[in-house]
Amino acid sequence: MSTKSILVPLGGNSFVTNKNQCEQDGITPAGWENWANDRWEYHIYFKPAIEAELTLTLLCQKTEHASRIRWGIGQPDREISVEAGTTEIPLGTYHTSAGYVDVAVQGIRREGEIFAFPTALRVEGIDDAEMAAYARESDRQDFYWIRRGPSVHCNYDVDAAGEDVEWFYNEAAVMPGEDPDGTYCMAIGFFGGYFGMQVCHEGNRKLLFSIWSPYNTNDPSTIPEDQRIRVLRKHPRMHTGEFGNEGSGGQSYMDYQWESGKKYKFLCHIRPVENDCTEYTAYFFFPESGQWELLCSFLRPKTQTWVRRAHSFLESFVDVNGHNFRRAHYYNQWMVTTFGKWIPVDRMRLTGDNAARKAQRQDYGGGSEDNHFYLQNCGFFAPHTPLDTVFPIDVSEHVRPDIDLTVL
């Protein structure tokens, strides 16, 4: 028997996959608390870097009552009785390939209030150096972020314009079935904020435009008055307020049922103004009216900048839904310099957040296809795309948007 083994904590590596998308699942950093639902399927994910024979054992706090559970790879198709007083539940030995392994577990019958309180999966036949990705015990403090899944970004090189860039244009689309609740398809990001479209609870959809305060805090109530984001103008349907927990600043959003499979147009204007401030303005093209409309204009103090760090990103922002696959497409990017020169964007560099960088999760990717860029994340797919890869496209046939910037 192999002496090599690892422990895969259940807190950061498992999901209930057959519940309502945003319904809480009772999974905590400690494991599967209050496991009593006999309909839910729990799935544990980890990614070996090699082909191996793996022996799996579900570790749990000492069970008080007997129960019967079902388990399997990919789907629960085997059964075992669990006696009272058990701390280890053997799940068998499997030959696995490199790539994500999906261990499925479901409760069938129980004599007590819960089936068990599982805390980790012991995997024998492999060591930590032979693992490509999983959320390790030391990552418990990042539990929420790991379960959300890795965020990935298209980074556009505005320095290639050779001049200060004042406007940035992008088009974005998300296909049906690739837009679960908690999806943020961010079309235009920049130094200071971000602008895009979200899928929220029960499929409700929004346009979102936010600007961070220059004051670094997660609590917006602590921002000094002279460093608060101010609303200059806004669309009648835009809600404005503050946000926190990811830095803090000014937020605006509109309830707007954008449709999967449709391409939407975004435009952002960034310019320094007097009194050491910068004005950030978001425009959106409403296909139903055929008109560009201003969504919101913010003033950021203690900032003098044009468009910097232009990018798009794809994010999962509901942690209990971080196992569902997402994909977003980005088309026809253009920069407009302070001299009015329109320049197409011909490449992007793929980057990721800490969940990706630290190999906590490797279900992420991006690149170019059909002469546009795409991003994808979550879903525990393989292989992934190496971060920092540059993807060029041919912009010779890109069509410059027909926008009169002087009248916006």
C-alpha positions as CSV (number, residue, x, y, z in Angstrom):
1,M,0.0,0.0,0.0
2,S,1.3,3.5,-0.8
3,T,2.4,5.6,2.1
4,K,1.7,8.8,0.1
5,S,-1.5,10.7,1.0
6,I,-3.1,14.1,1.3
7,L,-6.1,15.5,3.1
8,V,-8.6,17.4,0.9
9,P,-10.6,19.7,3.3
10,L,-14.3,19.6,2.4
11,G,-14.9,23.3,3.3
12,G,-13.1,24.7,0.3
13,N,-13.3,21.8,-2.2
14,S,-17.0,20.7,-2.2
15,F,-20.4,21.9,-3.3
16,V,-24.0,20.7,-3.3
17,T,-24.7,20.6,-7.0
18,N,-28.5,19.8,-7.3
19,K,-30.0,22.5,-5.1
20,N,-31.4,25.9,-6.1
21,Q,-28.5,28.0,-7.4
22,C,-28.2,30.6,-4.5
23,E,-29.6,28.4,-1.8
24,Q,-27.3,28.0,1.2
25,D,-25.7,24.5,1.5
26,G,-24.4,24.3,5.1
27,I,-20.8,23.8,3.9
28,T,-18.5,25.7,6.2
29,P,-14.7,25.7,6.6
30,A,-15.1,22.8,9.1
31,G,-17.0,20.6,6.6
32,W,-20.6,19.4,5.9
33,E,-22.5,20.8,8.9
34,N,-26.1,19.6,9.4
35,W,-26.0,17.0,6.6
36,A,-29.6,15.9,6.8
37,N,-31.0,16.3,3.3
38,D,-31.3,13.0,1.4
39,R,-31.9,14.7,-1.9
40,W,-28.7,16.8,-2.1
41,E,-25.6,15.5,-3.9
42,Y,-22.3,16.7,-2.4
43,H,-19.4,16.8,-4.9
44,I,-15.7,16.9,-3.8
45,Y,-13.2,18.2,-6.4
46,F,-9.4,17.9,-6.5
47,K,-7.0,17.9,-9.4
48,P,-4.0,15.4,-9.5
49,A,-1.2,16.3,-11.8
50,I,-0.5,12.7,-12.7
51,E,-2.3,9.4,-13.4
52,A,-2.6,7.3,-10.2
53,E,-4.4,4.7,-8.2
54,L,-6.1,6.5,-5.5
55,T,-7.8,5.2,-2.3
56,L,-10.4,7.5,-1.0
57,T,-11.7,7.7,2.6
58,L,-14.3,10.2,3.9
59,L,-13.2,11.5,7.3
60,C,-15.8,12.7,9.8
61,Q,-16.4,13.5,13.4
62,K,-17.5,10.4,15.3
63,T,-21.0,9.5,14.2
64,E,-23.7,9.1,16.9
65,H,-26.1,7.1,14.8
66,A,-26.1,4.6,11.9
67,S,-26.9,5.7,8.4
68,R,-26.6,4.6,4.8
69,I,-24.9,6.6,2.1
70,R,-24.3,6.4,-1.6
71,W,-21.1,7.5,-3.4
72,G,-19.2,7.3,-6.7
73,I,-16.9,9.1,-9.2
74,G,-19.0,11.6,-11.0
75,Q,-22.3,10.3,-9.7
76,P,-23.3,8.4,-6.5
77,D,-23.7,4.8,-7.7
78,R,-22.4,2.6,-4.8
79,E,-23.8,2.2,-1.3
80,I,-22.3,1.6,2.1
81,S,-23.7,1.4,5.7
82,V,-22.2,3.7,8.3
83,E,-22.2,2.4,11.8
84,A,-22.5,4.5,14.9
85,G,-19.1,5.5,16.2
86,T,-17.5,5.7,12.7
87,T,-14.8,8.3,12.0
88,E,-13.7,6.9,8.6
89,I,-15.9,5.9,5.7
90,P,-14.1,4.0,3.0
91,L,-15.0,5.0,-0.6
92,G,-12.8,2.5,-2.5
93,T,-9.8,2.6,-4.9
94,Y,-10.0,4.2,-8.3
95,H,-7.6,4.6,-11.3
96,T,-7.6,8.3,-12.2
97,S,-6.0,10.4,-14.9
98,A,-4.5,13.8,-14.5
99,G,-7.2,16.4,-14.2
100,Y,-10.1,17.1,-11.9
101,V,-11.6,14.2,-9.9
102,D,-15.2,14.5,-8.9
103,V,-16.2,12.4,-5.9
104,A,-20.0,12.4,-5.4
105,V,-21.7,11.6,-2.1
106,Q,-25.4,11.4,-1.2
107,G,-27.2,10.3,2.0
108,I,-30.0,7.6,1.7
109,R,-31.2,6.8,5.2
110,R,-30.3,7.9,8.7
111,E,-31.3,7.1,12.2
112,G,-30.2,10.4,13.8
113,E,-30.7,14.0,12.9
114,I,-27.8,14.0,10.5
115,F,-26.0,11.4,8.3
116,A,-22.6,12.4,9.6
117,F,-20.3,15.4,9.9
118,P,-17.6,14.9,7.3
119,T,-14.6,17.2,7.5
120,A,-12.1,15.9,4.9
121,L,-11.3,13.4,2.1
122,R,-8.2,11.4,2.6
123,V,-6.6,10.6,-0.7
124,E,-3.9,7.8,-0.6
125,G,-1.6,7.2,-3.5
126,I,-0.5,10.7,-4.2
127,D,1.4,13.5,-2.3
128,D,1.0,17.2,-2.3
129,A,3.8,17.7,-4.9
130,E,1.8,15.6,-7.3
131,M,-1.4,17.6,-6.9
132,A,-2.1,20.3,-9.5
133,A,-4.8,22.1,-7.6
134,Y,-7.0,22.0,-4.5
135,A,-7.8,24.4,-1.6
136,R,-5.4,23.4,1.2
137,E,-6.0,23.6,4.9
138,S,-3.8,26.7,5.1
139,D,-6.3,28.5,2.8
140,R,-9.2,28.3,5.3
141,Q,-9.1,32.1,5.8
142,D,-9.9,32.4,2.1
143,F,-12.8,30.0,2.2
144,Y,-15.4,32.4,0.7
145,W,-13.1,33.5,-2.2
146,I,-12.0,30.0,-3.0
147,R,-15.6,28.7,-3.2
148,R,-16.6,31.7,-5.5
149,G,-14.1,30.3,-7.9
150,P,-11.2,31.9,-9.9
151,S,-11.7,35.2,-11.6
152,V,-9.9,35.7,-14.9
153,H,-9.2,38.9,-16.9
154,C,-8.5,40.1,-20.5
155,N,-5.8,42.8,-20.1
156,Y,-5.7,45.3,-23.0
157,D,-2.5,47.3,-23.6
158,V,-3.6,51.0,-23.7
159,D,0.1,52.0,-23.8
160,A,0.1,50.7,-27.3
161,A,-1.9,53.8,-28.4
162,G,1.2,55.9,-27.9
163,E,-1.1,58.7,-26.5
164,D,-3.3,59.3,-23.6
165,V,-6.5,57.3,-24.0
166,E,-9.8,59.0,-23.1
167,W,-12.5,56.6,-24.2
168,F,-12.7,52.8,-24.2
169,Y,-15.3,50.8,-26.2
170,N,-16.1,47.1,-25.9
171,E,-18.8,44.6,-26.8
172,A,-19.8,41.6,-24.6
173,A,-22.0,38.6,-24.8
174,V,-22.8,35.5,-22.6
175,M,-24.4,32.5,-24.2
176,P,-27.4,30.6,-22.9
177,G,-26.5,28.0,-20.3
178,E,-23.2,29.7,-19.5
179,D,-24.7,32.4,-17.3
180,P,-25.6,30.9,-13.9
181,D,-26.7,33.1,-11.0
182,G,-23.7,35.0,-9.6
183,T,-22.1,35.7,-13.0
184,Y,-20.4,39.1,-13.6
185,C,-19.4,39.7,-17.2
186,M,-17.4,42.8,-16.7
187,A,-16.9,44.6,-20.1
188,I,-14.7,47.6,-19.2
189,G,-12.4,47.7,-16.2
190,F,-9.8,50.4,-15.5
191,F,-7.8,52.0,-12.8
192,G,-10.4,53.1,-10.4
193,G,-13.4,50.9,-11.2
194,Y,-15.4,48.6,-13.5
195,F,-18.5,48.4,-15.8
196,G,-20.5,45.4,-17.0
197,M,-23.5,43.2,-16.6
198,Q,-24.5,40.7,-13.9
199,V,-26.8,37.8,-13.3
200,C,-28.1,38.0,-9.8
201,H,-30.5,35.9,-7.6
202,E,-33.0,33.8,-9.6
203,G,-31.8,35.2,-12.9
204,N,-32.4,38.9,-12.2
205,R,-30.0,40.9,-14.3
206,K,-28.3,44.3,-13.9
207,L,-26.0,46.8,-15.5
208,L,-23.3,47.7,-12.9
209,F,-20.9,50.6,-12.8
210,S,-18.7,51.2,-9.7
211,I,-15.8,53.5,-8.7
212,W,-13.5,52.8,-5.8
213,S,-12.6,55.6,-3.3
214,P,-8.9,56.5,-3.1
215,Y,-9.3,55.8,0.6
216,N,-8.4,52.2,1.3
217,T,-11.1,50.6,3.5
218,N,-13.7,47.8,3.3
219,D,-16.2,50.0,5.3
220,P,-17.6,52.9,3.3
221,S,-18.8,54.6,6.4
222,T,-15.2,55.3,7.4
223,I,-14.3,57.2,4.1
224,P,-13.4,60.8,4.9
225,E,-15.7,63.3,3.3
226,D,-13.0,64.7,0.9
227,Q,-12.3,61.2,-0.4
228,R,-15.9,60.1,-1.1
229,I,-17.1,59.3,-4.7
230,R,-19.7,61.9,-5.9
231,V,-22.5,61.3,-8.4
232,L,-22.4,64.0,-11.1
233,R,-25.2,62.7,-13.4
234,K,-27.2,59.6,-13.7
235,H,-29.9,57.8,-15.7
236,P,-33.4,58.0,-14.1
237,R,-33.4,54.2,-13.8
238,M,-30.0,54.0,-12.2
239,H,-29.7,53.3,-8.4
240,T,-26.7,54.9,-6.7
241,G,-25.1,54.2,-3.3
242,E,-22.0,52.8,-1.7
243,F,-20.3,49.4,-1.7
244,G,-17.8,47.8,0.7
245,N,-16.0,44.5,1.5
246,E,-13.8,44.7,-1.7
247,G,-12.4,48.1,-1.0
248,S,-15.2,50.8,-0.9
249,G,-16.6,53.5,-3.1
250,G,-19.6,54.6,-5.2
251,Q,-21.8,52.1,-6.9
252,S,-24.6,52.5,-9.5
253,Y,-26.8,49.8,-11.1
254,M,-29.8,49.4,-13.2
255,D,-32.2,46.5,-13.2
256,Y,-32.1,45.5,-16.9
257,Q,-33.0,42.0,-18.2
258,W,-30.2,41.7,-20.8
259,E,-30.5,38.5,-22.8
260,S,-28.1,35.6,-23.1
261,G,-26.9,35.2,-26.6
262,K,-27.1,38.9,-27.5
263,K,-24.1,41.2,-27.9
264,Y,-24.2,44.4,-25.9
265,K,-22.1,47.6,-26.4
266,F,-20.3,49.5,-23.6
267,L,-18.5,52.8,-23.6
268,C,-16.5,54.5,-20.8
269,H,-15.1,58.0,-20.7
270,I,-12.4,58.9,-18.2
271,R,-10.7,62.3,-18.0
272,P,-8.9,64.4,-15.3
273,V,-10.6,67.6,-14.3
274,E,-9.8,70.5,-12.0
275,N,-9.2,70.3,-8.2
276,D,-7.2,67.1,-8.5
277,C,-10.2,65.0,-9.5
278,T,-11.1,62.6,-12.3
279,E,-14.5,62.1,-14.0
280,Y,-15.6,58.6,-14.9
281,T,-18.7,58.2,-17.1
282,A,-20.4,55.0,-18.4
283,Y,-22.6,54.8,-21.5
284,F,-24.7,51.8,-22.7
285,F,-26.3,51.2,-26.1
286,F,-29.9,50.1,-25.6
287,P,-30.8,47.9,-28.6
288,E,-34.5,48.3,-28.0
289,S,-34.3,52.1,-28.6
290,G,-31.2,52.1,-30.8
291,Q,-29.7,54.8,-28.6
292,W,-26.6,55.4,-26.5
293,E,-27.5,56.6,-23.0
294,L,-25.5,57.9,-20.1
295,L,-25.9,55.5,-17.1
296,C,-23.9,57.4,-14.5
297,S,-21.0,59.8,-14.1
298,F,-18.9,59.8,-11.0
299,L,-16.2,62.2,-9.7
300,R,-13.2,60.6,-7.9
301,P,-11.2,62.9,-5.8
302,K,-7.4,62.9,-5.3
303,T,-7.0,61.3,-8.8
304,Q,-5.7,62.6,-12.1
305,T,-5.8,60.0,-14.8
306,W,-7.0,59.0,-18.3
307,V,-7.8,55.4,-19.1
308,R,-5.3,53.1,-17.5
309,R,-5.2,49.3,-16.9
310,A,-8.0,48.6,-19.4
311,H,-9.4,45.1,-19.0
312,S,-12.4,42.8,-18.9
313,F,-13.1,40.1,-16.4
314,L,-15.3,37.2,-15.6
315,E,-16.3,36.6,-12.0
316,S,-18.4,34.3,-9.9
317,F,-19.7,36.3,-7.0
318,V,-22.0,33.8,-5.2
319,D,-19.9,31.4,-3.3
320,V,-22.4,28.5,-3.1
321,N,-22.7,28.6,-6.9
322,G,-19.0,28.6,-7.6
323,H,-19.1,25.1,-9.2
324,N,-21.2,26.2,-12.2
325,F,-19.4,26.8,-15.5
326,R,-19.4,30.3,-16.9
327,R,-18.1,31.8,-20.2
328,A,-18.1,35.3,-21.6
329,H,-17.2,36.7,-25.0
330,Y,-15.6,40.1,-25.8
331,Y,-15.6,41.7,-29.2
332,N,-14.3,44.7,-31.2
333,Q,-12.4,46.7,-28.6
334,W,-11.4,50.3,-29.4
335,M,-9.4,53.0,-27.7
336,V,-9.9,56.7,-28.4
337,T,-7.0,59.0,-27.6
338,T,-7.2,62.6,-26.3
339,F,-6.6,63.6,-29.9
340,G,-9.6,61.8,-31.2
341,K,-7.7,58.9,-32.8
342,W,-9.6,55.5,-32.8
343,I,-7.3,52.5,-32.3
344,P,-8.4,48.9,-32.4
345,V,-7.2,46.5,-29.7
346,D,-5.3,43.6,-31.3
347,R,-4.3,41.5,-28.3
348,M,-5.0,40.6,-24.7
349,R,-3.0,39.0,-21.8
350,L,-4.8,36.5,-19.6
351,T,-4.4,37.0,-15.9
352,G,-6.2,35.6,-12.8
353,D,-6.9,36.3,-9.1
354,N,-5.3,34.6,-6.1
355,A,-7.5,31.5,-6.3
356,A,-5.9,31.0,-9.7
357,R,-2.4,32.2,-9.0
358,K,-2.1,30.0,-5.9
359,A,-3.5,26.9,-7.6
360,Q,-6.4,26.7,-5.2
361,R,-8.5,26.2,-8.3
362,Q,-7.5,25.6,-11.9
363,D,-10.9,25.7,-13.6
364,Y,-10.2,28.8,-15.6
365,G,-9.2,29.8,-19.1
366,G,-9.4,32.3,-21.9
367,G,-8.0,33.1,-25.2
368,S,-9.2,34.1,-28.7
369,E,-11.5,32.4,-31.2
370,D,-13.3,33.5,-34.3
371,N,-11.3,36.7,-34.0
372,H,-12.5,37.8,-30.6
373,F,-11.6,37.2,-27.0
374,Y,-13.3,34.9,-24.4
375,L,-13.0,34.0,-20.7
376,Q,-14.3,31.0,-18.9
377,N,-14.2,29.8,-15.2
378,C,-15.7,27.5,-12.7
379,G,-17.1,24.1,-13.5
380,F,-13.9,22.2,-12.6
381,F,-12.9,21.6,-16.2
382,A,-9.5,20.7,-17.5
383,P,-7.1,21.6,-19.0
384,H,-6.8,25.2,-17.9
385,T,-5.1,28.1,-19.8
386,P,-1.7,29.2,-18.4
387,L,-1.9,32.7,-16.9
388,D,0.0,35.5,-18.6
389,T,-0.4,34.0,-22.0
390,V,-0.9,36.7,-24.7
391,F,-3.5,36.2,-27.4
392,P,-3.4,38.2,-30.6
393,I,-6.3,38.7,-33.1
394,D,-6.5,40.2,-36.6
395,V,-8.2,43.6,-36.4
396,S,-7.9,44.4,-40.1
397,E,-11.7,43.7,-40.6
398,H,-12.9,45.2,-37.3
399,V,-15.5,47.9,-37.9
400,R,-15.0,51.2,-36.0
401,P,-18.2,52.0,-34.0
402,D,-20.3,54.8,-35.4
403,I,-20.5,57.0,-32.4
404,D,-20.4,60.8,-32.3
405,L,-18.5,61.3,-29.0
406,T,-19.1,65.1,-29.1
407,V,-22.8,64.7,-28.5
408,L,-22.6,62.2,-25.6
